[in-house]
Amino acid sequence: MYSKIVSLFILVVLFVTCKPNPFTGKNNLNFVSNSELFPTAFQQYDTFLKENKVITGTADAQRVKAVGQKIKAAAEKWLNANGHQGYLKDYQWEYNLVDNKEINAWCMPGGKIVFYTGILPITLDEAGMATVMGHEVSHALANHGAQRMSAAQIQQLGAVGVALATGNQTQEQQQLWMQAYGVGSQVGVMLPFGRSHESEADKIGLLLMTIAGYNPDSAISFWERMAAQKSGQSPPEFLSTHPADATRIAAIKALIPEIKVQASKVLDIKN
């Protein structure tokens, strides 16, 4: 009885919290509003900057800001061209370069961006930086952070359902069921969910960098450099939150002709 109630509750939550996203065209699970998420993200970003060495005044730091502003402008052009004016009204864009050897960059919900110095030798030039910037910004534009939080809460509700459904079994049997649920929901749902977000960010990022004036073919070179620095040490794709390098590069190559057409349509419209 309890498990049926939990299952019904999960279905109701899924139905009432699916929200359309203009960049993906999908109704995505999302019951974390920007008004809840953004202030927390902004606070965490400020804390991060205080605890890390932010580089200012250098050519690289200025390039991060310049590329970021171009990608932001590209997103606004796309939204205006597709009737979504005002979608970014609550965003507070910020672009910072941080002294860190890790090969990484990220964008928090609401447009707060960090590039680590460790990724600069792989971005190599402004087009490579635009590839990364477009990809990371796209995670925020597509509300991937809120979706992951929502999915994690649903996963926890599912665990409650399993616990209730197996309440009359032995402790050992309950543990086996919970372990099976944990592995199954992670490998079968959460990891593929993450890989789908990466693919969405690749596609949206390609579009944004092209609208911003960069050649999307440059993205292929960047991801090839990223793959080369890993020296084949990535986990199997089905155990990863990211697509395999070969999968990603092949998908990008296939997308580029379509992306160029879409970008040209936006650029033909006066913004």
C-alpha positions as CSV (number, residue, x, y, z in Angstrom):
1,M,0.0,0.0,0.0
2,Y,2.8,2.5,1.0
3,S,4.8,1.6,-2.1
4,K,1.8,2.4,-4.3
5,I,1.3,5.7,-2.6
6,V,5.0,6.6,-3.1
7,S,4.8,5.6,-6.7
8,L,1.7,7.7,-7.3
9,F,3.4,10.6,-5.6
10,I,6.4,10.3,-7.9
11,L,4.2,10.2,-11.0
12,V,2.3,13.3,-9.8
13,V,5.6,15.1,-9.1
14,L,6.9,14.2,-12.6
15,F,3.7,15.5,-14.2
16,V,3.4,18.8,-12.5
17,T,7.1,19.8,-12.5
18,C,8.1,19.2,-16.1
19,K,9.0,22.6,-17.5
20,P,9.8,23.5,-21.1
21,N,13.3,24.8,-21.9
22,P,13.7,27.1,-25.0
23,F,17.2,25.8,-25.8
24,T,16.4,22.1,-25.7
25,G,12.7,22.2,-26.8
26,K,12.0,19.6,-24.1
27,N,9.8,19.5,-21.1
28,N,12.4,18.8,-18.5
29,L,12.0,17.6,-14.9
30,N,12.6,20.6,-12.8
31,F,11.1,21.5,-9.5
32,V,13.8,23.9,-8.3
33,S,13.0,27.4,-9.4
34,N,15.6,30.0,-10.4
35,S,14.5,32.2,-7.5
36,E,15.6,29.4,-5.2
37,L,18.6,28.2,-7.0
38,F,20.3,31.4,-8.2
39,P,20.9,33.1,-4.8
40,T,22.5,30.0,-3.5
41,A,24.7,29.6,-6.6
42,F,25.8,33.2,-6.5
43,Q,26.7,32.9,-2.8
44,Q,28.7,29.7,-3.5
45,Y,30.5,31.4,-6.4
46,D,31.5,34.4,-4.3
47,T,32.8,32.1,-1.6
48,F,34.8,30.1,-4.2
49,L,36.4,33.3,-5.5
50,K,37.4,34.4,-2.0
51,E,39.0,31.0,-1.3
52,N,40.9,30.8,-4.6
53,K,43.4,32.9,-6.5
54,V,41.6,34.9,-9.2
55,I,43.8,36.1,-12.0
56,T,43.1,39.6,-13.3
57,G,44.7,42.0,-15.8
58,T,46.4,39.3,-17.9
59,A,45.8,38.6,-21.6
60,D,44.3,35.3,-20.6
61,A,42.0,36.8,-18.0
62,Q,40.8,39.4,-20.5
63,R,40.2,36.8,-23.1
64,V,38.0,34.7,-20.7
65,K,35.8,37.8,-20.2
66,A,35.7,38.7,-23.8
67,V,34.8,35.3,-25.0
68,G,32.2,35.0,-22.2
69,Q,30.6,38.2,-23.3
70,K,30.4,37.0,-26.9
71,I,28.8,33.8,-25.9
72,K,26.3,35.6,-23.7
73,A,25.4,37.9,-26.6
74,A,25.0,34.9,-28.8
75,A,22.5,33.4,-26.4
76,E,20.6,36.6,-26.3
77,K,20.5,36.7,-30.1
78,W,19.2,33.2,-30.3
79,L,16.5,33.8,-27.6
80,N,15.4,37.1,-29.3
81,A,15.2,35.4,-32.7
82,N,13.1,32.6,-31.3
83,G,10.6,34.7,-29.3
84,H,12.1,34.1,-25.8
85,Q,13.0,37.7,-24.8
86,G,13.7,38.2,-21.1
87,Y,14.7,34.6,-20.5
88,L,18.0,35.7,-19.1
89,K,16.7,38.5,-16.9
90,D,17.7,36.9,-13.6
91,Y,21.2,35.9,-14.8
92,Q,24.1,37.8,-13.3
93,W,27.0,37.0,-15.7
94,E,30.5,36.9,-14.4
95,Y,33.7,35.4,-16.0
96,N,36.8,34.7,-14.0
97,L,40.1,33.0,-14.5
98,V,41.4,31.0,-11.5
99,D,44.9,29.8,-10.8
100,N,44.5,26.0,-10.7
101,K,46.3,23.3,-12.6
102,E,43.2,21.2,-13.0
103,I,41.9,20.9,-16.6
104,N,38.5,22.3,-15.9
105,A,36.0,25.1,-16.4
106,W,32.4,25.4,-15.2
107,C,29.3,27.6,-15.2
108,M,27.0,27.8,-12.2
109,P,23.3,28.4,-12.5
110,G,22.7,32.0,-13.3
111,G,25.8,32.6,-15.4
112,K,28.7,32.5,-13.0
113,I,31.7,31.1,-14.9
114,V,35.2,30.0,-13.9
115,F,38.1,28.9,-16.1
116,Y,41.0,27.2,-14.5
117,T,44.5,28.0,-15.9
118,G,45.1,24.3,-16.4
119,I,42.7,24.1,-19.3
120,L,44.3,27.0,-21.3
121,P,47.1,24.9,-22.9
122,I,44.3,22.7,-24.3
123,T,41.9,25.5,-25.4
124,L,45.0,26.9,-27.1
125,D,43.3,29.8,-28.8
126,E,40.1,31.9,-28.6
127,A,38.1,29.4,-30.7
128,G,39.1,26.6,-28.3
129,M,38.1,28.8,-25.3
130,A,34.7,29.6,-27.0
131,T,34.1,25.8,-27.4
132,V,34.5,25.4,-23.6
133,M,32.7,28.6,-22.8
134,G,29.7,27.7,-25.0
135,H,29.6,24.2,-23.6
136,E,29.7,25.3,-19.9
137,V,27.2,28.1,-20.4
138,S,24.9,25.7,-22.1
139,H,24.6,23.6,-19.0
140,A,23.2,26.7,-17.2
141,L,21.0,27.8,-20.0
142,A,19.5,24.3,-20.3
143,N,18.9,24.2,-16.5
144,H,21.0,21.1,-16.1
145,G,21.9,21.9,-12.5
146,A,18.2,22.1,-11.4
147,Q,17.4,18.9,-13.3
148,R,20.2,17.0,-11.6
149,M,19.0,18.2,-8.2
150,S,15.4,17.2,-9.1
151,A,16.5,13.8,-10.4
152,A,18.5,13.1,-7.3
153,Q,15.4,13.9,-5.1
154,I,13.4,11.5,-7.2
155,Q,16.1,8.9,-6.8
156,Q,15.8,9.3,-3.1
157,L,12.1,8.9,-3.2
158,G,12.5,5.7,-5.2
159,A,14.8,4.4,-2.4
160,V,12.0,5.2,0.1
161,G,9.6,3.2,-2.1
162,V,12.0,0.2,-2.2
163,A,12.4,0.3,1.6
164,L,8.7,0.4,2.1
165,A,8.0,-2.4,-0.4
166,T,10.6,-4.7,1.3
167,G,9.6,-3.8,4.8
168,N,8.4,-7.3,5.6
169,Q,11.6,-9.0,4.4
170,T,14.7,-9.8,6.4
171,Q,17.4,-7.2,6.9
172,E,19.7,-9.0,4.5
173,Q,17.1,-9.2,1.8
174,Q,16.3,-5.5,2.3
175,Q,20.0,-4.6,1.9
176,L,20.3,-6.6,-1.3
177,W,17.2,-4.9,-2.8
178,M,18.6,-1.4,-1.8
179,Q,22.0,-2.3,-3.3
180,A,20.4,-3.5,-6.5
181,Y,18.3,-0.3,-6.7
182,G,21.3,1.9,-6.0
183,V,23.4,0.3,-8.7
184,G,20.5,0.1,-11.2
185,S,19.3,3.7,-10.7
186,Q,22.8,5.0,-11.0
187,V,24.1,3.0,-14.0
188,G,20.7,2.8,-15.7
189,V,19.3,6.2,-15.0
190,M,21.5,8.8,-13.4
191,L,24.7,8.3,-15.5
192,P,22.8,8.2,-18.8
193,F,21.0,11.3,-17.6
194,G,24.4,13.0,-17.1
195,R,25.6,11.9,-20.5
196,S,22.5,13.3,-22.2
197,H,23.2,16.6,-20.5
198,E,26.7,16.6,-21.9
199,S,25.4,15.9,-25.4
200,E,22.9,18.7,-25.1
201,A,25.5,21.1,-23.9
202,D,27.8,20.2,-26.8
203,K,25.0,20.9,-29.3
204,I,23.8,24.2,-27.7
205,G,27.5,25.2,-27.2
206,L,28.3,24.7,-30.9
207,L,25.3,26.9,-31.8
208,L,26.3,29.6,-29.5
209,M,30.0,29.7,-30.5
210,T,28.9,29.8,-34.2
211,I,26.5,32.7,-33.6
212,A,29.3,34.4,-31.7
213,G,31.5,34.3,-34.8
214,Y,33.7,31.2,-34.2
215,N,34.1,28.3,-36.6
216,P,32.4,25.3,-35.0
217,D,35.0,23.0,-36.7
218,S,37.3,24.3,-34.1
219,A,35.4,22.3,-31.5
220,I,36.6,19.1,-33.2
221,S,40.2,20.0,-32.7
222,F,39.6,21.0,-29.1
223,W,37.9,17.7,-28.1
224,E,40.7,15.8,-29.9
225,R,43.2,17.6,-27.8
226,M,41.2,16.8,-24.7
227,A,41.1,13.1,-25.6
228,A,44.8,13.1,-26.3
229,Q,45.7,14.4,-22.8
230,K,43.8,11.6,-21.1
231,S,46.1,8.9,-22.6
232,G,43.2,6.4,-22.8
233,Q,42.6,6.5,-19.0
234,S,38.9,7.3,-19.2
235,P,36.3,4.9,-17.6
236,P,34.0,2.9,-19.8
237,E,31.2,5.1,-21.2
238,F,28.4,3.3,-19.4
239,L,30.1,4.1,-16.1
240,S,30.8,7.7,-16.9
241,T,28.8,10.9,-16.6
242,H,30.3,12.0,-20.0
243,P,30.2,10.4,-23.4
244,A,33.3,8.6,-24.6
245,D,35.6,10.9,-26.5
246,A,35.1,9.1,-29.8
247,T,31.3,9.2,-29.3
248,R,31.4,12.9,-28.6
249,I,33.7,13.9,-31.5
250,A,31.6,11.8,-34.0
251,A,28.4,13.5,-32.7
252,I,29.9,17.0,-33.1
253,K,31.1,16.3,-36.6
254,A,27.6,15.1,-37.5
255,L,26.0,18.2,-35.9
256,I,28.2,20.9,-37.5
257,P,26.3,21.2,-40.9
258,E,23.0,21.6,-39.1
259,I,24.5,24.1,-36.6
260,K,25.9,26.3,-39.4
261,V,22.4,26.5,-41.0
262,Q,20.7,27.3,-37.6
263,A,23.3,30.0,-36.8
264,S,23.0,31.6,-40.2
265,K,19.2,32.0,-39.7
266,V,19.7,33.7,-36.4
267,L,22.4,36.0,-37.8
268,D,20.1,37.0,-40.8
269,I,17.6,38.4,-38.3
270,K,18.3,41.9,-37.0
271,N,18.7,41.7,-33.2
